[in-house]
C-alpha cells in the first residue's frame, strides 16, 4: 500500500516546471498554483490578454489541497449562512448560494471548452443518516437548503436511498443535485496547462518567502508587480505575519483497490453521486474514475504550531480508522484491499468563513479559508478577485464574503488544545448518539459553540 506521495489522484509525481529564473517584472503576480491561483490567472488573462501574469508555486501545480481533496465539485457554502446573513443581510447570502451552485456548471463548462478531462459526472450528493440523532440533523439540513432557495433537494426513505447506493444501517437520506464527482488532480493539472497555453508564466519550485506591496520575494529572485495576489490556502500560516490568520486543518483519505463489476452490482452507485453522512466525525466519499472508492475524514486534525504534513503521509491508525468506516457503511467491500492513504491541509479562519479581498491602494489581494468546501468556491472566488483587480463592479463583487475579515486564531498552545479538544468532543458525541440517543449530543453542541463552527 502506498502512503503519502501527495495523493492517489497523481499517477506518480509530475515533472515540475522550471523555477523562477531570477527577478522579473509583471502586471500581476499570483502566489500559489492551486485552484484559486490558476482560476484567477485564467479569468484575468481571458479578460485582458495583454496582462503579464506570473504564478509562483513552491512545489508544483496541485501540490496542496487542489490535488488531494475528495473531488466534490459542490455548491456547499464555505461558511455559516445564518451568521453571514446576520452580518450582511439574507438576500446577499441567497445570492452567494446561487452563485456557488452556478459555479458548479461554470467549472464543467470551462473544462469541456478547454478540453480538460477531469472525470466529471454531475450526479449530485447523497447525504445519509445512520442513527436517530443524525436523522434529526439530516432533516434540519434539508430544510435549511430549501430555506436558502437551493432547488432540487429530495428527501429519501431508506429504500429510496438504497436504490442509489446500498449502504448499511441507513435511517434517512437526501439528495442534492448541485454537485459533480471529479478527479481533482486532473482538473488542477489541466487548468495549469490551459493557463500556460494562454501565456501565463508558471514557475514551480519557487517558494515565496515574503509578500509585500509591489513584490513577492523568492530565494531565486523577486517578482515586482503592482498587483500581488495570495492564493496559498492551507500553507498561509508559513508566510511572515500570517501564522495565526488561517489554521491548517488536516483531512485524510484512502482509496481502495479497483472494485470488480460484480461487487459494484451489489453496491449500486451507478450515478456516481458523491456520498457523505451527518456524523460529527463525518466521512466523504466518491466512486472514482477507475472504479475504486475514495473515502476521507478527519485524522490528526491539527499539528502543533500550524505545521503541515510531509508529502501527504498519514499514520497507520488513520488508514485503519477510515478502512473500518468504509467497511461498516459498505460491507460489500470487506474483501477489497486498500491501495493508498494520504492527507492534506485545508485553511480554516477563526469564524469558519471564507473571504475574497483586494486592497486597491496596496495592490494586495487574497482569497481562501474555504473550510474544506473549496473545489467550487475557488472558481467563484477567482472570478470575483479578477473583477476586483480589473476595477469592475459586478454582482460577484457585491457578494457578502467580499471584504469579510476574521479575527486571528489564539496563540499556541491554546489553538492546539482547542482543536484537539473539539475533535475529541465530536468523537465522544458520535459514540453518545450511536447508543440510541434521539437528538444531537450536547457534547457536540458545546464543542460547536466553543469552536465557532456552523451548525
C-alpha positions in Angstrom: 0.0 0.0 0.0 1.2 3.5 -0.9 1.3 6.1 1.9 1.6 9.7 1.0 3.3 10.5 -2.3 0.9 13.5 -2.4 -2.3 11.6 -3.2 -3.9 8.8 -5.2 -5.0 11.3 -7.8 -1.4 11.6 -9.1 -0.1 8.7 -11.1 3.4 9.4 -9.9 4.8 12.8 -9.2 4.6 15.2 -12.1 7.8 16.7 -13.6 7.9 20.2 -12.2 8.1 23.2 -14.5 11.2 25.4 -14.4 11.7 27.6 -11.3 11.8 31.4 -11.4 15.0 32.3 -13.4 15.7 35.5 -11.5 14.0 38.7 -10.7 11.1 39.6 -13.1 8.5 42.3 -13.6 4.8 41.6 -14.2 1.5 43.2 -14.1 0.0 40.6 -11.7 1.9 38.1 -9.5 -0.1 35.2 -8.1 1.3 33.2 -5.2 0.1 29.6 -5.3 -0.7 27.3 -8.2 -3.7 25.6 -6.8 -7.3 26.1 -7.9 -7.6 29.7 -6.6 -4.4 30.9 -8.2 -4.9 29.2 -11.5 -8.5 30.1 -11.9 -7.6 33.7 -11.1 -4.9 33.7 -13.7 -7.3 32.1 -16.2 -10.1 34.7 -15.8 -7.7 37.7 -15.7 -5.9 36.5 -18.9 -9.2 35.9 -20.6 -10.5 39.3 -19.7 -7.2 41.1 -20.7 -4.8 39.0 -22.8 -2.2 41.8 -22.6 -1.7 41.3 -18.9 1.7 39.9 -17.9 0.9 37.4 -15.2 3.3 35.3 -13.2 2.2 32.4 -10.9 4.7 31.3 -8.3 4.5 27.8 -6.7 6.6 26.3 -4.0 6.4 22.7 -5.4 4.2 22.0 -8.4 0.7 22.9 -9.6 -1.8 21.0 -7.5 0.6 20.0 -4.7 -1.7 21.3 -2.0 -5.4 20.7 -1.4 -6.3 21.1 -5.1 -4.5 17.8 -5.8 -5.6 15.9 -2.7 -9.2 16.6 -2.0 -12.3 14.4 -2.1 -13.3 15.5 -5.6 -16.6 17.2 -4.7 -17.4 20.0 -7.1 -20.3 21.1 -5.0 -22.4 24.2 -4.2 -21.6 23.9 -0.5 -21.0 27.3 1.1 -17.6 27.8 2.7 -19.1 29.3 5.9 -22.1 29.7 8.1 -25.1 31.2 6.1 -27.1 32.2 9.1 -24.2 34.1 10.6 -23.3 35.8 7.3 -27.0 36.8 6.9 -27.0 38.4 10.3 -23.9 40.4 9.3 -24.6 41.2 5.7 -28.3 40.5 5.0 -30.2 37.5 3.9 -30.6 38.5 0.2 -26.8 38.7 -0.2 -26.3 35.2 1.2 -29.0 33.8 -1.0 -27.2 35.4 -4.0 -23.9 33.8 -2.7 -25.5 30.4 -2.5 -27.0 30.7 -6.0 -23.6 31.9 -7.4 -21.9 28.8 -5.9 -24.5 26.4 -7.4 -24.0 28.2 -10.8 -20.2 27.9 -10.4 -20.5 24.1 -10.5 -21.8 24.3 -14.0 -19.2 27.1 -14.8 -16.4 24.7 -14.0 -18.0 21.9 -16.0 -18.4 24.2 -19.0 -14.8 25.6 -18.9 -13.4 22.0 -18.6 -15.4 21.0 -21.7 -14.5 24.1 -23.6 -10.8 23.9 -22.8 -10.5 20.1 -23.3 -9.7 19.4 -19.6 -10.6 15.7 -18.9 -11.3 15.5 -15.2 -13.7 12.6 -14.9 -16.6 15.0 -14.3 -20.0 13.4 -13.7 -22.8 15.6 -12.2 -24.6 13.0 -10.1 -25.3 15.2 -7.1 -24.6 14.4 -3.5 -26.3 11.7 -1.3 -26.2 12.7 2.4 -27.2 9.9 4.7 -28.1 9.4 8.4 -27.3 6.2 10.2 -28.9 6.8 13.6 -31.8 8.9 15.0 -29.7 11.9 16.1 -28.1 12.0 12.6 -31.6 11.7 11.0 -32.7 14.8 13.0 -29.7 16.8 11.7 -30.3 15.5 8.2 -33.9 16.7 8.2 -32.9 20.1 9.5 -30.1 20.3 6.9 -32.6 19.5 4.1 -35.0 22.2 5.4 -32.2 24.7 5.6 -31.2 24.1 2.0 -34.7 24.8 0.9 -34.8 27.9 3.0 -31.8 29.2 1.2 -33.6 28.6 -2.1 -31.5 25.6 -3.1 -33.7 23.8 -5.6 -34.0 20.1 -6.2 -33.5 18.8 -2.7 -35.1 15.4 -2.4 -35.6 13.7 1.0 -35.3 9.9 0.6 -36.5 7.0 2.6 -34.2 4.1 3.5 -35.5 2.2 0.5 -35.1 5.1 -1.9 -31.6 5.7 -0.7 -30.8 2.1 -1.3 -31.9 2.4 -5.0 -28.9 4.8 -5.3 -26.3 3.2 -3.1 -26.9 0.1 -0.9 -25.4 1.3 2.4 -25.7 -0.4 5.7 -28.0 0.9 8.5 -29.3 4.0 6.7 -32.2 5.6 8.5 -32.8 8.5 6.1 -31.1 10.4 3.3 -31.4 13.4 1.0 -30.1 14.1 -2.5 -28.7 17.5 -3.5 -28.3 17.8 -7.3 -25.7 20.6 -7.1 -22.5 18.5 -7.1 -20.3 16.7 -9.6 -17.7 14.0 -9.0 -14.3 15.0 -10.3 -10.7 13.7 -10.4 -9.2 16.7 -8.6 -5.6 16.4 -9.7 -6.7 16.0 -13.4 -8.6 19.3 -13.0 -5.8 21.3 -11.5 -3.2 19.9 -13.8 -5.4 20.5 -16.9 -6.1 24.0 -15.7 -2.4 24.7 -15.3 -1.7 23.5 -18.8 -4.6 25.7 -20.1 -3.3 28.8 -18.3 0.2 28.2 -19.5 -1.1 27.9 -23.1 -2.8 31.3 -22.7 0.6 32.9 -22.0 0.7 32.9 -18.2 4.2 32.2 -16.8 4.0 29.4 -14.1 7.2 29.0 -12.1 7.4 25.9 -9.9 9.9 25.0 -7.2 9.8 28.8 -6.4 8.7 29.2 -2.8 7.7 32.7 -1.7 9.4 33.9 1.4 7.6 37.2 1.7 4.6 39.0 0.2 4.5 42.8 0.3 3.0 45.7 -1.7 4.6 45.5 -5.1 6.6 42.3 -4.7 6.8 38.6 -4.0 10.3 37.5 -2.8 11.7 34.0 -3.5 15.2 32.5 -3.0 15.6 32.8 -6.8 14.6 36.4 -7.2 11.8 38.9 -6.7 8.8 39.4 -8.8 7.8 43.0 -8.9 4.2 43.8 -9.8 1.6 46.4 -8.9 -0.8 43.6 -8.1 0.2 40.7 -5.8 -2.4 38.1 -5.0 -2.1 35.4 -2.3 -3.7 32.0 -3.0 -1.9 29.9 -0.5 -4.9 28.3 1.4 -3.6 25.7 3.9 0.0 26.9 3.6 -0.8 30.6 4.5 0.5 30.1 8.1 4.0 29.7 6.8 4.2 33.3 5.5 5.6 36.1 7.7 2.9 37.7 9.8 0.2 35.2 8.9 0.9 32.3 11.3 -2.5 32.8 13.1 -4.5 34.0 10.2 -5.9 30.7 9.0 -5.5 27.4 10.8 -4.2 24.5 8.6 -6.7 21.7 9.3 -5.8 18.2 8.3 -8.0 15.8 6.4 -7.1 12.3 5.3 -8.2 9.9 2.6 -7.8 6.3 1.4 -8.5 4.7 -1.9 -9.4 1.0 -2.4 -8.0 -1.4 -5.0 -10.2 -1.5 -8.1 -13.5 -3.0 -7.3 -14.8 -5.8 -9.6 -18.0 -5.3 -11.6 -19.9 -8.0 -9.6 -19.3 -6.1 -6.3 -20.5 -2.9 -8.0 -23.6 -4.7 -8.9 -24.1 -5.4 -5.2 -23.4 -1.8 -4.2 -25.2 0.2 -7.0 -23.7 3.7 -7.1 -24.4 3.9 -10.9 -25.0 7.7 -10.9 -21.6 8.5 -9.3 -23.1 10.6 -6.6 -20.7 12.0 -4.0 -21.5 10.5 -0.6 -21.4 11.9 2.9 -23.0 11.5 6.3 -24.2 13.6 9.2 -22.0 12.2 11.9 -19.8 14.8 13.8 -16.7 12.9 12.7 -18.2 12.8 9.2 -16.9 10.9 6.1 -17.0 12.0 2.4 -16.6 9.6 -0.5 -16.8 9.1 -4.2 -16.8 6.3 -6.8 -13.6 7.1 -8.7 -13.0 7.3 -12.4 -11.0 4.0 -12.2 -13.8 2.2 -10.2 -12.4 2.4 -6.7 -13.9 4.0 -3.7 -12.1 7.0 -2.2 -13.2 8.0 1.3 -12.0 10.7 3.6 -12.4 12.1 7.1 -10.5 13.8 9.9 -7.4 12.1 11.3 -4.9 14.1 13.3 -6.9 17.3 12.9 -4.2 19.8 13.5 -0.4 19.7 14.1 1.1 21.9 16.8 2.4 25.2 15.6 0.4 25.1 12.4 2.9 22.6 10.9 1.8 20.8 7.7 2.4 17.2 6.5 5.3 15.7 4.7 4.0 14.9 1.2 0.7 13.5 2.4 1.9 10.7 4.7 -0.7 9.5 7.2 -0.4 7.4 10.4 -1.3 3.7 10.1 -4.1 4.2 12.7 -5.8 6.8 10.4 -5.8 4.4 7.5 -7.2 1.7 9.8 -9.9 4.0 11.0 -11.0 5.1 7.5 -10.9 1.5 6.4 -13.2 0.5 9.3 -15.6 3.3 8.4 -15.7 2.2 4.8 -16.3 -1.4 5.6 -19.0 -0.5 8.1 -21.1 1.5 5.7 -20.3 -0.7 2.7 -19.7 -4.3 4.0 -19.8 -5.4 0.3 -16.1 -4.2 0.1 -14.9 -6.1 3.2 -12.6 -8.2 1.0 -11.2 -5.3 -1.1 -7.8 -4.1 -0.3 -6.6 -0.5 0.4 -4.3 0.8 -2.3 -3.3 4.2 -1.0 -3.6 6.6 2.0 -2.8 10.3 2.1 -3.7 13.6 3.7 -3.6 17.3 3.1 -4.4 20.6 4.8 -7.3 23.0 4.3 -7.5 26.5 5.7 -9.9 27.4 8.5 -10.5 31.0 9.5 -11.3 31.6 13.2 -15.0 32.2 12.4 -15.1 29.4 9.7 -15.9 32.0 7.0 -14.0 32.2 3.6 -13.1 35.5 2.2 -12.1 37.3 -1.0 -10.5 40.8 -0.8 -8.4 43.2 -2.8 -6.9 46.5 -1.5 -6.5 48.8 -4.4 -4.2 51.1 -2.5 -1.5 48.5 -1.9 -2.3 46.2 -4.8 -2.5 43.2 -2.4 -5.4 40.7 -2.6 -6.2 37.2 -1.4 -8.9 34.6 -1.4 -9.3 31.4 0.7 -10.2 29.9 4.0 -12.6 27.5 2.3 -13.1 25.2 5.4 -13.0 22.1 3.1 -15.5 23.4 0.6 -13.2 24.9 -1.9 -13.3 23.0 -5.1 -16.2 25.1 -6.5 -15.7 28.1 -4.2 -12.2 28.7 -5.7 -13.8 29.3 -9.1 -16.2 31.8 -7.8 -13.5 33.4 -5.6 -11.2 33.7 -8.7 -13.8 35.3 -10.9 -14.6 37.7 -8.0 -10.9 38.5 -7.5 -10.5 39.1 -11.2 -13.3 41.6 -11.2 -11.9 43.4 -8.2 -8.4 43.6 -9.7 -9.8 44.9 -13.0 -11.9 47.5 -11.2 -15.2 46.1 -12.4 -18.4 46.5 -10.2 -20.3 43.3 -10.8 -22.9 41.2 -8.9 -19.9 39.0 -7.8 -18.1 41.9 -6.1 -21.2 42.6 -4.1 -21.4 39.1 -2.5 -21.1 39.1 1.3 -17.8 37.2 1.5 -16.0 40.1 -0.3 -14.0 42.1 2.2 -15.1 39.8 5.1 -12.5 39.8 7.9 -12.0 37.1 10.5 -10.0 37.6 13.7 -6.8 35.6 14.3 -6.6 32.2 15.9 -5.4 32.0 19.5 -1.6 31.6 20.1 -0.1 28.2 21.0 -0.7 26.1 22.9 -4.3 27.3 23.1 -5.2 26.6 19.5 -3.7 23.1 19.6 -5.5 22.3 22.8 -8.7 23.8 21.4 -8.8 21.9 18.1 -7.7 18.6 19.8 -10.4 19.1 22.4 -13.0 19.9 19.8 -12.4 16.6 17.8 -12.2 14.5 21.0 -15.6 16.0 21.9 -17.0 15.1 18.4 -15.8 11.6 18.8 -17.5 11.3 22.1 -20.7 12.8 20.7 -20.8 10.3 17.9 -20.3 7.4 20.5 -23.1 9.0 22.6 -25.5 9.2 19.6 -24.6 5.7 18.4 -26.0 4.3 21.6 -29.5 5.3 20.6 -29.8 9.0 21.6 -32.6 10.6 19.6 -31.2 14.2 19.5 -27.8 15.7 18.9 -25.5 15.1 21.8 -25.0 18.2 24.0 -21.2 17.4 23.9 -21.3 18.4 20.2 -23.4 21.4 20.8 -20.9 22.8 23.3 -18.0 22.0 21.0 -19.6 23.8 18.1 -20.1 26.9 20.2 -16.6 27.0 21.6 -15.1 26.4 18.1 -17.4 28.9 16.4 -18.3 26.2 13.8 -21.5 26.5 11.8 -24.3 24.1 13.0 
